Amino acid sequence: MHSTLVRLAESISKRPLNLQKTSAILLPPLPLYRRILRAHRSLPYEMRSLGDDYVRAEFRRHQEIENKVHVIGFLSQWKQYLDELPVGPEAKHFTGKKLDPTVLEKMSAEQLGQLYELMHATKDVWKPVGEDTEVGVKP
């Protein structure tokens, strides 16, 4: 069964899966969760608030997963996210990054639905200041 899991994991990723390298960089779920929340502290308030809520929800949603391939994929993607977060003074000016089109093509319908909901949630947060005034009403 172990070799089947390895082959399945290799078919999902772009690069061949190196279990020794992957396990060396992966963190257990709780320390990874804590590090992500700590890294969010340096982000602008709106991004931190949205990010913290999303991370909490995702980690709760995946708490009962027992499929090792899914666990490795989940932890490795969140570790990659953590590694890409800016640290230090440049984090205050961070506005995100574009989604890779190849990643978008591989998403399931459910994942695309979640991404769509996230897009609408972030539009409310990042509205320019002048948009919330009514048309025709002078300040």
GISULNOR-V998465 format. One record per backbone hydrogen bond with DSSP energy under -1.0 kcal/mol. CO is the residue of the C=O (numbers start at 1). NH is the residue of the N-H. If there is no record, write none. Layout:
[[CO,NH] [CO,NH]]
//
This chain:
[[1,5] [2,6] [3,7] [4,8] [5,9] [6,10] [7,11] [8,12] [9,13] [18,22] [19,23] [20,24] [21,25] [22,26] [28,32] [29,33] [30,34] [31,35] [32,36] [33,37] [34,38] [35,39] [36,40] [39,42] [40,43] [44,48] [45,49] [46,50] [47,51] [48,52] [49,53] [50,54] [51,55] [52,56] [53,57] [54,58] [55,59] [56,60] [57,61] [58,62] [60,63] [67,71] [68,72] [69,73] [70,74] [71,75] [72,76] [73,77] [74,78] [75,79] [76,80] [77,81] [78,82] [79,83] [80,84] [88,91] [89,92] [91,94] [100,104] [101,105] [102,106] [108,112] [109,113] [110,114] [111,115] [112,116] [113,117] [114,118] [115,119] [116,120] [117,121] [118,122] [119,123] [120,124] [122,126] [128,131] [134,137]]
//
